[in-house]
């Protein structure tokens, strides 16, 4: 029995800290407005922050001002203007790694996952900071998972697996493993489905346990291990999202 497949995990991007570099080397008036904007931003007053950054930009077009303006706009959910501000920042300072992560986050929010992945990849390429790389790899994993989810929904299983393997190569992400388990289940690759489901359970943080148990049950059933299959379906049945299909599979085993 096939079941509809929905990823319910939340996608939370790791965010590089806003830069709060003092502005001694800016025009004094622009620097004053920039620092005031940073204070507003820290306090959560995004409208005030944006107003100060825009006043500063009329005096001096500095990459840091564009970046912080982009951060404030993003927090205000004005993604289009935030993207424009980050692009102007990148134009002024193309080696500034934080702006690529910020652009990746904007593209992700706009559901442009290819562009998001490209920006996150670029941070990893240019950064010399392993902590930053680790954070951005999490973002990259989320972007590839979304690409895999979209490809799978459109019937492109091979593309989906490529994206999802990229996702788990960057981070052991439970939701990505779960989709891999589902795809291999549909393709009849029971060993690969079981392996992915076991990893989804092992690294589980953002998904319920029902999915991994359900696909493990399907794999065991098709491998002829009915005792293990029953055990997995009973565990999956405890999850409301999988109860109906797990109970159905149990009736087939009885």
N, C-alpha and C positions, 0 to 999 in steps of 0.2 A: 504493500500500500504506500503510495507516495503522499507526502504531506507538503503543504506550502512551507516555504523556508523564509523566515524573517529574522534578521539580526537585530536584536533589541539592545545591544551594547551601546553605551554612550561613547562618543568620540571626543576626547579632550586633548587638544594639542598642547604639547610642552611649549612654553613661551620663553624666549630669551628675555632677560630683564631689559626694561627701558633704559636707555643711556641717560645718566644724570651728570654727565661731564660738565664741570664748571666751564664757563664761557669766557675765560680771561682773554682768549685770542680772538674773540669776536669784536665787532664794533661795540663800544660800551653800552650804547642805548639798546642795540639788538640783544646783547648779552643779558641785560637787565630784564627785558621782556621775556627772553627765553627761560631764564631762571624762574621768573614769576609763573610762566606757563607750566614749568615742571612742578612747582608747588601746588598749583591748581590740579594738575594731573594726579599727583600723589594723593590729594584730598578727595579725588573723585568728582571734581568739578570740571567735566570735560568741555563744557561750553566755554568756561572761562579760560581753560588751557588753550583751546583752539584759537580764541580771540587774541590771546597774547602771542601765540606763535605766528599768526597771520600778520600782526603788527610788526613783529620782528623780521619777517620775511620781506616786508616792504623796505626795510633798511638794509638787510643783508641776506642773500640767499646762501645759507649754510646747510650742509647735508644733515647736521644734527637737528636743526630746526624742522626740516622737512620730515625727518624720521619721527620726532616726538609728536609732530602734528598728525602724522599717520597713525601713531599709536592712539592718540586721543580720538581721532575719527573712527578708528576701528572699535574702540570701546563704546563709542556712540552708535555703533552698528551702521555707520555710513561707509560701507565697504568700497563703493565706487570711488569716492573722494580719497579714502585712505589709500587705495591702490595707486591712485595718481600721485599722492604725496610720497609714497615709498618709491615709485618709479623715478621721481625727480631726485630723491635722495641717492638712489643707485647711480643715476647719471652723473652726479657730482662726485660720488665716491664708489666706484665699481668694485673695490676690494673690501667693502664693509659687509662682513658676513651676517650681521644681525638683520640687515634689510632684506636679504634673501629669505631668511626664515620668516620674516614678517610678511613678505609677498606670498610665500608658500601658504601661510595661514589665511591670508585674504583669499587666495585662489581656492583653498579648501572650503572656506565659508561660502564662496560663490559656486561651489560644486564643480570647479574646473580642476579635476584631480590630476590630470596629466601635467598641467602647468604647476600645480602645487608640488608634485613629486620632483619636477625638474628643478624648482627652486631649492627644495630641501637637499637634493643631490648636490647642488652647487655649494651649499654651506659645508657639507661633508668634504667636498673636494678642496676647498680653500682654507678651512679652519685648521689651526694647529692645536686647538684645545680639545682634548679627549672628552672632557665633561660636556662641552657644547656638542660635539659629535654624537655623544650618547643620547642627549636630549633630542637632537634633530632626527636621529635614526628612529625614535619613537614616532615622530611626526610622519616620517617617510613611510613607516609601516602602516600607519593609518590611511595615508593617501593610496598606497598600493592595495590595501584591503578594500577601500571604496571602489577602486578601479576593477578589482576582481569581482566584487559583488555586482557591479553594473554589467560587466561582461557576462557573468553567469546568468543574470536576469534576461539578457538578450540572446541567450543560447550559445554563447561562444565559450564553451568549456575549456578549450585549450588555452585561449588568451587568459581566461580567468585563473587557471592554474599557474600560468607564468607570473601574473601579477601577485597572486597570493603567496607563491614561493618567494618572490622578492620581499613581500611583507614579512614573512617569518624569518627570512635571512637577516633582516634588520632588527627584529624584535620577536621574541616568542609570544606572539599575540593570540590569545585564546579565540577571539572571534574569527580570525583568519584561518586558524586550524579547523574550526568548526565548519566553515564553508568548504574547505578542502575535503573534509570528511564527507560532506554531503555530495560534492561533485563525484568523488571516487565511488560513493555508494550508487549514484545514478549510472556510472559507467561500469559497475560490476567489478571494480577493483577492490575486493574485500580486504586484502592485507593492507593496502595503502589507506583505505577508509578507516580501518581499525587503528592504525598507527597515528593518523591525524586526530582521531577522536580521543585517543589516550593522551595525546599532547595537549589538546584543548582542555581536557580535564586537569592535567598536571599543572598547566599554567593559568588556570581559571581565575580571573579577576572581574571580568566585565560581563560574563554570560552566566546563565543558569546552568545547573548540572544536567538537566534533562536531555539537552541536545547531544552531548558526548555519550551519555549512557544509551540513548536511543540508537545512534549510529554504530556504537559498539555492539549492541544487540543484533542489529541487522547483519553486521559482518560475521559475528559468531554463528548466527543462524545459517547463513549461506556457506560457512565453512563446515557446517555439520556439528558444531558444538552447541547442542540445544540447551544443555544445563546452564552454560555461561550466558547464552542468549536470554533465557528466562530470567536469570539473575539481573542482567542489565535492563531488561524491559520493566521489571518490577521497580528498579531504582528510578528509571525514567518516568514511570507512572506517578511518582511522588511530585513531579513538576507539573503544575496545571497546564503549562503550554504544550506538554508532550503526553499528557495523560490519555487522551482519546486514542491517539495512534499507538501508544505503547500498549494500552489495554487491548486494542484490536490485534496486535501482534501476539499477545499472550493467548488470545482465544485460538489463534492458528496453531499454537504449540501444544494446546491441550487436546 
